[in-house]
Amino acid sequence: TAYAESRDGREWETPEIGLFEVGGTRRNNAVLAGMPPFSHNFSPFLDSRPGIPSDERFKALAGHPGFDRARQADGLHAFVSADGRIWKKVGGRPVIPYDPTWLHAFDSQNVAFWSEAEGGYVAYFRTWLISGQSAGGATAHCESVGGEALRSISRATSPDFLHWSAPVAMDPNQPGEHLYTNQTHPYFRAPHL
């Protein structure tokens, strides 16, 4: 996972951070390396929760159940950082565990943020659902297409970024529609939406 920065969102710089050796050199902008499967979908955000400790200003979720279920991949793990460059994995267990009844999950961007309107953290992530299949206790109403499930979005909440509710299927799909990724984020003019 690499780092870039910009003052205007158009011109980007990739500073040499030197934290990890990649390709035989430390002259790179890598902020996470040698930790599969976390680089696959590492999704950081600036935590806007009031009173957040300075060493946890940035947070991220990352993980992947893997296409090979024998792989050491068990769900989404929590990461924290003071500066968005040096990251620390929190604990050894996933904060949102993979549910083996899902066909697949977590293998695209997993979006989390502090929801001011809800007074807690929320996470949105992809799951595969079939009509009537349970997603963390919630019944999904997505219909299968040609014997395959639809890619859909589920949601979990947390008061502290470490203890998460059971995922709930959002059921946003139109008939036959796959939703591979999501960019759910509060709208700055109406954060309750």
Beta strands, then each sheet from edge to edge (+ up, - down):
strand 1: 43-46
strand 2: 58-62
strand 3: 75-81
strand 4: 87-90
strand 5: 96-97
strand 6: 111-115
strand 7: 120-129
strand 8: 134-135
strand 9: 138-139
strand 10: 150-158
strand 11: 168-169
sheet 1: 1+ 2- 3+ 4-
sheet 2: 1+ 2- 3+ 5-
sheet 3: 6+ 7- 10+ 11-
sheet 4: 8+ 9-
end
